[in-house]
Amino acid sequence: MTDTRPESAAISDLEHRFTQALNQTPAPAPKLTAVPGHAAMAASIPVPAASPLDGSTPGTLPVGHEVITELRGRASVRIGEAAAAEPGMTDQDRRQRGRSIINEVVSQWATKYAATATPLTSAQEAQLKKAVFDELFRAGRLQPLLDDPNVENIIINGSQVRVDYADRPTRKWDPVAASDKDLIALINHISRMQGQGERALTPATPNLNMRMADGSRLAASAWVTPSPQVVIRRHRTRGQGLDDLVRWGTIDTTLAHFLRAAVKARQNIVVVGSQGVGKTSLLRAMAREIPRNERVGTLESEYELYLHEDPEGPEVVAYEGRESNGERGPDGKLQGELTLSDLFPQLLRMSLRRVLVGEVRSKEVVPMLHAMNEGEGGSMATLHARSPQLSIERLATLCLEAGIGMTEALAYRLIAQAINLVVYVRLVDETELVGPDGKTGRKHRFVSHVMEITGIGEGGRPSHQMVFAPREQDGHREARAVPHGNISQGRLEDMVRAGLDRSVLHNRWGSWGAPLNTVMPL
């Protein structure tokens, strides 16, 4: 095809410097194709009826990425000149000025383009302006995916990009960068523009973990893998409460009533499950039940709970870890790094009534357990574990790995004294199964167990009993959590004072309503 685009002007030194500073990657038109062998995924939460970003819709960009590159270069020169003329320009002012300049540059280009080819529609011209703005000020070719509320995960392996959706099958996406070098530049651009500015993906720091402006969590690695690896996990909901989780089928009204009373009765709770099962969502929903006049501390590697931004939540002091600059001091420690265990002592000096740890991964487990033991109660955390029982062993292992000389017996004693309830969230992924009716399966996320830790038991290990668990009787099986009537008298009395109707614990089948619609019986 003959190139009918207007001839571009020579790029000046100013443009080169500005473009280099932005360190951003050009953008191709996105095209989607289904990944063979991946079945449709039904949403576990309410989603919009349709997305404008499917490759078969008018949302596809009307020009190739070489045009975006050219227009980005033109706009960057003028934005650089404007920034140099006004040294005190704020980021917000620079974005506003940038949007105005981009609109002018694209409009001028579109006018010349119309003289030699089919003119762009107003909608196409608006798409082009947005694409150039995304290149300069947002996430470039990743931005359409970040704008889609139905995207759950974006997985990048060099030039290969896979997108997991909540409302449709997993799909492949066109490369988001022209090369591995450009992909690394894109990730660093995102880190500077909307993440934590001190974090970067470099040979000295080949692993990067950060939060994005929309609350997504990005993890990236390079130089230690054959090609750059990037995973962006989306947090598609941030303001949900327990009633929302009832609507989505994660819990039923019986369990919502129990968990609400447990939070208000200041029970120490650990939410456990596998990766991506919804632990953070459940913890966030329970945290919204904390009285608004309470002062709460949150501790996270990257903000995911966002309780400090929730107007309906309690008063929050939010601490976030910090990665190192890649250098080591004379003592061998990474310079600039602040781990959760480093931050914990300062957090506990903030006159808090509860502490919430976004995810327990390392030696912060010890101060967390001590805080649960020594405080008023009501602290919460999440933990990766394959079953509620294994959560005890996982916590003990982390205690022993903390490097403070803790014994197994002391670890078990600390766990037994600190934790009251373990809530296990289960994920059943049937997206690759097809039922007898020819319909594909879906992902099911639900609470299957609530386990009470009752003290020190046989062999010095924490004793426990199931307050909620699956039930099978007379040919009827419920794989989701239903009451089993087991709870210590003291804990029951505390929760009744906090509003628990004890009669709900005698509802043998809970209040799930419709049966769990799985392809294979659970």
C-alpha positions as CSV (number, residue, x, y, z in Angstrom):
1,M,0.0,0.0,0.0
2,T,1.3,3.5,-0.9
3,D,2.1,5.6,2.2
4,T,-0.2,8.6,1.9
5,R,0.7,10.1,5.4
6,P,1.8,13.7,5.5
7,E,5.6,14.1,5.5
8,S,6.9,14.6,9.0
9,A,9.3,17.4,10.1
10,A,12.8,16.7,11.2
11,I,13.0,15.9,14.9
12,S,15.0,18.5,16.8
13,D,17.4,18.0,19.7
14,L,14.7,19.2,22.0
15,E,12.3,16.5,20.8
16,H,15.0,13.9,21.2
17,R,15.7,14.9,24.7
18,F,12.0,15.1,25.6
19,T,11.3,11.8,24.0
20,Q,14.2,10.2,25.7
21,A,13.0,11.5,29.0
22,L,9.5,10.1,28.5
23,N,11.2,6.8,27.6
24,Q,7.9,5.5,26.1
25,T,7.1,2.9,23.4
26,P,5.1,3.4,20.2
27,A,1.6,1.8,19.9
28,P,0.1,-0.6,17.3
29,A,-3.5,-1.0,16.7
30,P,-4.8,-3.7,19.0
31,K,-6.1,-6.9,17.5
32,L,-7.6,-9.7,19.5
33,T,-7.7,-13.4,18.7
34,A,-9.1,-16.2,20.9
35,V,-6.5,-18.5,22.6
36,P,-7.2,-22.0,21.4
37,G,-8.3,-24.4,24.1
38,H,-9.5,-21.7,26.5
39,A,-13.2,-21.8,27.3
40,A,-15.4,-18.9,28.2
41,M,-15.2,-17.5,31.7
42,A,-18.4,-16.2,33.3
43,A,-18.0,-13.2,35.6
44,S,-17.9,-13.8,39.4
45,I,-19.0,-10.2,39.8
46,P,-21.4,-7.9,37.9
47,V,-19.9,-6.6,34.7
48,P,-21.0,-4.3,31.9
49,A,-22.8,-5.9,29.0
50,A,-20.2,-5.2,26.4
51,S,-16.7,-3.8,26.0
52,P,-15.7,-1.4,23.1
53,L,-12.2,-2.9,23.0
54,D,-12.8,-6.1,21.2
55,G,-10.8,-6.2,17.9
56,S,-14.1,-6.7,16.0
57,T,-15.6,-3.5,17.2
58,P,-15.2,0.2,16.1
59,G,-12.8,0.6,19.0
60,T,-9.8,-0.5,16.8
61,L,-7.5,2.4,16.0
62,P,-7.9,3.7,12.5
63,V,-4.1,4.0,11.7
64,G,-0.9,2.0,12.4
65,H,1.5,2.6,15.2
66,E,3.9,4.4,12.9
67,V,1.4,7.3,12.7
68,I,1.1,7.3,16.5
69,T,4.9,7.5,16.7
70,E,5.1,10.4,14.3
71,L,2.3,12.4,16.1
72,R,3.8,11.6,19.5
73,G,7.1,13.0,18.3
74,R,5.6,16.2,17.0
75,A,3.6,16.7,20.2
76,S,6.5,16.0,22.4
77,V,8.5,18.8,20.9
78,R,5.8,21.4,21.6
79,I,5.1,20.0,25.1
80,G,8.9,20.2,25.9
81,E,9.0,23.8,24.7
82,A,5.9,24.7,26.8
83,A,7.5,23.0,29.9
84,A,10.8,24.9,29.3
85,A,8.9,28.2,29.0
86,E,7.1,27.6,32.3
87,P,9.5,25.9,34.7
88,G,6.9,25.9,37.6
89,M,4.3,23.9,35.6
90,T,2.6,21.2,37.7
91,D,2.0,17.7,36.5
92,Q,-1.7,18.5,36.1
93,D,-1.0,21.7,34.2
94,R,1.5,19.8,31.9
95,R,-1.2,17.2,31.2
96,Q,-3.8,19.8,30.4
97,R,-1.3,21.7,28.1
98,G,-0.3,18.4,26.6
99,R,-3.9,17.4,25.8
100,S,-4.4,20.8,24.1
101,I,-1.2,20.5,22.1
102,I,-2.1,16.9,21.1
103,N,-5.5,18.0,19.9
104,E,-3.9,20.6,17.7
105,V,-1.2,18.3,16.3
106,V,-3.7,15.5,15.5
107,S,-6.2,17.9,14.0
108,Q,-3.6,19.4,11.7
109,W,-2.4,16.0,10.6
110,A,-5.9,14.7,10.0
111,T,-6.6,17.7,7.8
112,K,-3.6,17.0,5.6
113,Y,-4.4,13.3,5.6
114,A,-7.9,13.9,4.3
115,A,-6.5,15.5,1.2
116,T,-4.8,12.2,0.2
117,A,-7.0,9.5,1.7
118,T,-10.4,8.8,3.1
119,P,-11.0,11.4,5.9
120,L,-11.1,10.2,9.4
121,T,-14.5,10.4,11.2
122,S,-14.8,12.5,14.3
123,A,-14.8,9.4,16.4
124,Q,-11.7,8.0,14.7
125,E,-9.9,11.4,15.2
126,A,-10.9,11.3,18.9
127,Q,-9.4,7.8,19.1
128,L,-6.2,9.0,17.6
129,K,-5.9,11.9,20.0
130,K,-6.5,9.5,22.9
131,A,-3.8,7.1,21.7
132,V,-1.2,9.8,21.4
133,F,-2.1,11.1,24.9
134,D,-1.8,7.6,26.3
135,E,1.6,7.3,24.7
136,L,2.9,10.4,26.4
137,F,1.1,10.5,29.7
138,R,-0.4,7.1,30.4
139,A,0.4,3.4,29.7
140,G,0.7,3.5,25.9
141,R,-0.5,0.4,24.2
142,L,-1.5,-1.2,27.5
143,Q,-4.0,1.6,28.2
144,P,-7.0,0.1,26.3
145,L,-6.6,-3.0,28.5
146,L,-6.4,-1.0,31.6
147,D,-9.5,1.0,30.6
148,D,-11.5,-2.2,30.1
149,P,-13.4,-3.0,33.3
150,N,-13.7,-6.7,32.3
151,V,-9.9,-7.4,32.2
152,E,-8.7,-9.4,35.2
153,N,-5.1,-10.1,34.3
154,I,-2.6,-9.0,31.7
155,I,0.3,-11.5,31.2
156,I,3.2,-10.5,29.0
157,N,6.1,-12.8,28.0
158,G,8.3,-10.6,25.7
159,S,6.2,-10.1,22.6
160,Q,3.5,-12.5,23.6
161,V,0.5,-10.9,25.4
162,R,-2.4,-12.8,27.0
163,V,-5.4,-11.2,28.5
164,D,-7.8,-12.9,31.1
165,Y,-11.3,-11.6,31.1
166,A,-14.2,-11.9,33.5
167,D,-16.9,-12.0,30.8
168,R,-15.3,-13.8,27.8
169,P,-12.5,-16.3,26.9
170,T,-8.9,-15.6,27.4
171,R,-7.4,-13.9,24.4
172,K,-4.1,-13.0,22.8
173,W,-3.3,-9.4,22.3
174,D,-0.8,-7.8,19.8
175,P,2.6,-7.0,21.3
176,V,2.6,-3.9,23.4
177,A,6.2,-3.0,22.5
178,A,8.4,-3.4,19.4
179,S,11.2,-5.1,21.3
180,D,12.3,-6.3,24.8
181,K,14.2,-3.1,25.3
182,D,11.0,-1.1,24.4
183,L,8.9,-3.2,26.8
184,I,11.3,-2.5,29.6
185,A,11.1,1.2,28.7
186,L,7.3,1.0,28.8
187,I,7.3,-0.5,32.2
188,N,9.7,2.1,33.6
189,H,7.6,4.8,32.0
190,I,4.5,3.4,33.8
191,S,6.5,3.3,37.1
192,R,7.4,7.0,36.7
193,M,4.1,8.3,35.5
194,Q,1.7,6.4,37.8
195,G,3.4,4.1,40.2
196,Q,6.1,4.7,42.9
197,G,8.7,6.8,41.3
198,E,11.7,5.3,43.1
199,R,11.0,1.8,41.6
200,A,12.5,0.9,38.3
201,L,13.4,-2.2,36.2
202,T,17.1,-2.1,35.7
203,P,20.0,-4.6,35.6
204,A,20.7,-3.6,39.3
205,T,17.1,-4.2,40.2
206,P,15.8,-6.9,37.8
207,N,12.6,-7.4,39.7
208,L,9.9,-4.7,40.0
209,N,6.7,-4.8,42.0
210,M,4.5,-1.7,42.1
211,R,0.9,-0.5,42.3
212,M,-0.6,1.5,39.4
213,A,-2.8,4.5,39.5
214,D,-6.0,2.5,39.0
215,G,-5.1,0.1,41.9
216,S,-3.7,-2.7,39.7
217,R,-0.6,-4.5,40.9
218,L,2.3,-4.9,38.4
219,A,5.1,-7.4,38.8
220,A,7.9,-7.5,36.3
221,S,11.3,-9.3,35.8
222,A,14.1,-8.8,33.2
223,W,17.7,-9.9,32.8
224,V,17.0,-12.9,35.0
225,T,14.5,-14.4,32.5
226,P,15.0,-15.1,28.8
227,S,12.6,-12.3,27.9
228,P,10.9,-9.6,30.1
229,Q,8.0,-11.0,32.1
230,V,5.2,-8.8,33.2
231,V,2.0,-9.6,35.1
232,I,-0.7,-6.9,35.8
233,R,-3.4,-8.1,38.2
234,R,-6.4,-5.9,38.1
235,H,-8.5,-4.9,41.2
236,R,-11.8,-4.5,39.4
237,T,-13.7,-3.6,42.6
238,R,-12.6,-1.4,45.5
239,G,-15.7,-0.2,47.2
240,Q,-17.5,-3.5,47.8
241,G,-19.0,-4.6,51.1
242,L,-20.2,-8.0,52.5
243,D,-23.6,-7.5,50.9
244,D,-21.9,-7.2,47.5
245,L,-20.0,-10.5,48.1
246,V,-23.4,-12.1,48.9
247,R,-24.7,-10.9,45.5
248,W,-21.7,-12.3,43.7
249,G,-21.9,-15.7,45.4
250,T,-18.7,-15.5,47.5
251,I,-20.6,-15.8,50.8
252,D,-24.3,-16.2,51.7
253,T,-26.3,-14.0,54.1
254,T,-25.7,-16.3,57.0
255,L,-21.9,-16.1,56.6
256,A,-22.1,-12.3,56.0
257,H,-24.0,-11.9,59.3
258,F,-21.3,-14.1,61.1
259,L,-18.3,-12.2,59.6
260,R,-19.9,-8.8,60.4
261,A,-20.3,-9.8,64.0
262,A,-16.8,-11.3,64.1
263,V,-15.3,-8.0,63.0
264,K,-17.3,-6.0,65.5
265,A,-16.4,-8.4,68.3
266,R,-12.7,-7.8,67.5
267,Q,-11.8,-11.3,66.5
268,N,-8.3,-11.7,64.9
269,I,-9.0,-13.1,61.5
270,V,-6.7,-14.5,58.7
271,V,-8.2,-14.9,55.2
272,V,-6.5,-17.7,53.3
273,G,-6.6,-19.2,49.9
274,S,-4.7,-19.6,46.6
275,Q,-3.5,-16.8,44.4
276,G,-6.2,-14.7,42.7
277,V,-9.1,-16.3,44.7
278,G,-10.4,-13.0,46.2
279,K,-8.7,-12.8,49.6
280,T,-8.0,-9.1,49.3
281,S,-11.6,-8.4,48.2
282,L,-13.0,-10.3,51.2
283,L,-10.6,-8.6,53.7
284,R,-11.5,-5.2,52.2
285,A,-15.2,-6.0,52.6
286,M,-14.8,-7.1,56.2
287,A,-12.7,-4.0,57.0
288,R,-15.5,-1.8,56.0
289,E,-17.4,-3.2,59.0
290,I,-14.9,-1.6,61.4
291,P,-16.6,1.3,63.2
292,R,-15.7,4.6,61.5
293,N,-14.4,6.1,64.7
294,E,-11.6,3.5,65.1
295,R,-8.0,4.3,64.1
296,V,-6.7,1.4,61.9
297,G,-3.2,0.8,60.4
298,T,-2.7,-1.0,57.1
299,L,0.6,-2.5,56.0
300,E,1.2,-3.6,52.4
301,S,4.0,-4.1,50.0
302,E,1.8,-2.2,47.4
303,Y,-1.5,-0.6,48.3
304,E,-4.3,-3.0,47.4
305,L,-6.8,-2.5,50.2
306,Y,-7.1,1.3,49.6
307,L,-8.9,1.7,52.9
308,H,-7.3,5.1,53.3
309,E,-9.2,6.3,50.3
310,D,-12.6,4.8,51.4
311,P,-14.9,7.5,52.7
312,E,-17.1,4.8,54.2
313,G,-14.3,3.1,56.1
314,P,-12.6,3.8,59.4
315,E,-9.7,6.2,60.1
316,V,-6.7,4.7,58.4
317,V,-2.9,5.1,58.7
318,A,-1.6,3.4,55.5
319,Y,2.0,2.2,55.3
320,E,3.5,0.9,52.1
321,G,6.9,-0.9,51.6
322,R,9.7,0.5,49.5
323,E,12.0,-1.3,47.2
324,S,15.8,-0.7,47.2
325,N,17.8,1.2,44.6
326,G,19.8,-1.9,43.8
327,E,22.9,-0.9,45.8
328,R,24.1,-2.5,49.0
329,G,25.7,-0.9,52.0
330,P,28.7,-2.0,54.0
331,D,26.5,-4.3,56.0
332,G,25.3,-6.0,52.8
333,K,21.7,-4.7,53.2
334,L,19.9,-3.3,50.2
335,Q,20.0,0.5,50.3
336,G,16.7,2.3,50.5
337,E,14.6,-0.8,51.0
338,L,11.9,-0.7,53.6
339,T,10.2,-4.1,54.2
340,L,7.0,-4.7,56.1
341,S,8.9,-6.0,59.1
342,D,10.9,-2.7,59.0
343,L,7.8,-0.6,59.0
344,F,5.8,-2.6,61.6
345,P,7.5,-1.1,64.7
346,Q,6.7,2.5,63.5
347,L,3.2,1.5,62.6
348,L,2.5,0.2,66.1
349,R,3.5,3.7,67.5
350,M,0.6,5.3,65.6
351,S,-2.1,4.8,68.4
352,L,-3.9,2.2,66.5
353,R,-6.7,-0.1,67.6
354,R,-6.3,-2.6,64.8
355,V,-3.7,-3.6,62.3
356,L,-4.4,-5.0,58.8
357,V,-1.6,-6.7,56.8
358,G,-2.5,-6.9,53.1
359,E,-0.5,-10.2,52.7
360,V,1.8,-12.0,55.0
361,R,4.7,-13.3,53.0
362,S,7.8,-13.2,55.2
363,K,9.2,-12.3,58.6
364,E,6.6,-9.6,59.2
365,V,4.5,-12.6,60.4
366,V,6.2,-12.3,63.9
367,P,5.4,-8.7,64.7
368,M,1.9,-9.3,63.2
369,L,1.2,-12.2,65.6
370,H,2.6,-10.2,68.5
371,A,0.4,-7.3,67.6
372,M,-2.7,-9.6,67.5
373,N,-1.6,-11.0,70.9
374,E,-0.9,-7.7,72.6
375,G,-3.6,-5.4,71.2
376,E,-7.3,-5.2,71.7
377,G,-8.0,-7.7,69.0
378,G,-9.7,-7.2,65.6
379,S,-6.6,-7.3,63.5
380,M,-6.7,-9.1,60.1
381,A,-4.4,-10.3,57.3
382,T,-4.3,-12.5,54.2
383,L,-2.1,-15.5,53.6
384,H,-1.5,-18.0,50.8
385,A,-2.4,-21.5,51.9
386,R,-4.0,-24.5,50.2
387,S,-6.4,-25.3,53.0
388,P,-7.5,-23.8,56.3
389,Q,-5.5,-26.4,58.3
390,L,-2.4,-25.8,56.2
391,S,-2.6,-22.1,57.1
392,I,-1.3,-23.0,60.6
393,E,1.7,-24.8,59.1
394,R,2.4,-22.0,56.7
395,L,2.4,-19.4,59.5
396,A,4.7,-21.6,61.6
397,T,7.1,-22.0,58.7
398,L,7.2,-18.2,58.2
399,C,7.9,-17.8,61.9
400,L,10.8,-20.3,61.7
401,E,12.2,-18.6,58.6
402,A,12.2,-15.2,60.2
403,G,15.7,-15.7,61.5
404,I,15.2,-14.7,65.1
405,G,15.8,-18.1,66.7
406,M,12.2,-19.0,67.1
407,T,11.4,-22.7,67.9
408,E,8.6,-24.7,66.4
409,A,6.9,-24.9,69.8
410,L,7.0,-21.2,70.4
411,A,5.7,-20.5,66.8
412,Y,2.7,-22.8,67.4
413,R,2.0,-21.2,70.8
414,L,2.2,-17.7,69.3
415,I,-0.2,-18.7,66.5
416,A,-2.7,-20.3,69.0
417,Q,-2.7,-17.3,71.2
418,A,-3.0,-14.7,68.4
419,I,-5.5,-16.0,65.8
420,N,-9.1,-16.6,66.4
421,L,-10.6,-17.4,63.0
422,V,-9.3,-18.6,59.7
423,V,-11.6,-17.9,56.7
424,Y,-10.8,-20.0,53.6
425,V,-11.7,-18.8,50.1
426,R,-11.8,-21.5,47.5
427,L,-11.4,-21.2,43.7
428,V,-12.9,-23.8,41.4
429,D,-11.7,-23.1,37.8
430,E,-13.8,-25.0,35.2
431,T,-13.1,-22.7,32.3
432,E,-11.6,-25.6,30.3
433,L,-14.5,-28.0,31.0
434,V,-17.6,-28.5,28.9
435,G,-20.8,-29.8,30.4
436,P,-23.3,-32.3,28.9
437,D,-25.4,-29.4,27.6
438,G,-22.4,-28.2,25.6
439,K,-21.9,-25.1,27.8
440,T,-18.5,-24.2,29.0
441,G,-17.6,-23.9,32.6
442,R,-16.7,-20.9,34.6
443,K,-14.7,-19.8,37.7
444,H,-16.3,-20.2,41.0
445,R,-15.0,-18.3,44.0
446,F,-16.6,-18.9,47.4
447,V,-15.8,-19.3,51.1
448,S,-15.8,-23.0,51.9
449,H,-14.6,-23.0,55.6
450,V,-14.4,-20.8,58.7
451,M,-12.1,-22.5,61.2
452,E,-11.8,-21.4,64.8
453,I,-8.5,-21.8,66.6
454,T,-9.3,-22.9,70.1
455,G,-5.9,-23.0,71.9
456,I,-3.0,-25.4,72.3
457,G,-3.8,-29.0,71.4
458,E,-2.2,-32.3,71.0
459,G,1.6,-32.2,70.3
460,G,1.7,-28.6,71.2
461,R,0.0,-27.6,67.9
462,P,-2.9,-25.2,67.8
463,S,-6.3,-27.0,68.2
464,H,-9.1,-26.0,65.9
465,Q,-12.7,-26.8,64.9
466,M,-14.9,-25.9,61.9
467,V,-17.5,-23.3,62.5
468,F,-18.5,-23.3,58.9
469,A,-17.6,-26.1,56.3
470,P,-19.1,-28.1,53.5
471,R,-21.9,-30.6,54.4
472,E,-23.1,-33.8,52.8
473,Q,-26.2,-35.6,54.0
474,D,-28.9,-37.8,52.5
475,G,-27.6,-37.4,49.0
476,H,-27.4,-33.7,49.3
477,R,-24.0,-32.0,49.2
478,E,-23.1,-28.3,49.7
479,A,-19.5,-27.5,48.9
480,R,-19.8,-24.0,50.2
481,A,-19.5,-23.0,53.9
482,V,-22.6,-23.8,56.0
483,P,-22.9,-23.8,59.8
484,H,-21.6,-26.8,61.8
485,G,-22.5,-25.4,65.2
486,N,-19.0,-25.6,66.6
487,I,-17.7,-22.5,68.3
488,S,-16.3,-21.9,71.8
489,Q,-18.7,-20.5,74.3
490,G,-16.6,-17.4,75.2
491,R,-16.2,-16.5,71.5
492,L,-19.9,-17.0,70.9
493,E,-20.8,-14.8,73.8
494,D,-18.5,-12.0,72.5
495,M,-20.0,-12.2,69.1
496,V,-23.6,-12.2,70.4
497,R,-22.8,-9.0,72.3
498,A,-21.6,-7.6,69.0
499,G,-24.8,-8.4,67.2
500,L,-24.7,-12.1,66.2
501,D,-28.0,-13.9,66.1
502,R,-27.0,-17.3,67.4
503,S,-29.9,-19.0,65.7
504,V,-28.1,-18.6,62.3
505,L,-25.5,-21.2,63.5
506,H,-28.3,-23.8,63.6
507,N,-29.2,-23.3,59.9
508,R,-27.6,-26.5,58.7
509,W,-27.7,-25.6,55.0
510,G,-27.0,-21.9,55.4
511,S,-28.8,-19.5,53.0
512,W,-27.0,-20.0,49.7
513,G,-30.3,-20.4,47.8
514,A,-29.5,-21.7,44.3
515,P,-27.1,-24.7,44.1
516,L,-23.6,-24.2,42.9
517,N,-23.8,-24.7,39.1
518,T,-20.6,-26.6,38.4
519,V,-19.8,-28.8,35.4
520,M,-18.3,-31.5,37.7
521,P,-19.8,-32.3,41.1
522,L,-17.8,-30.9,44.0
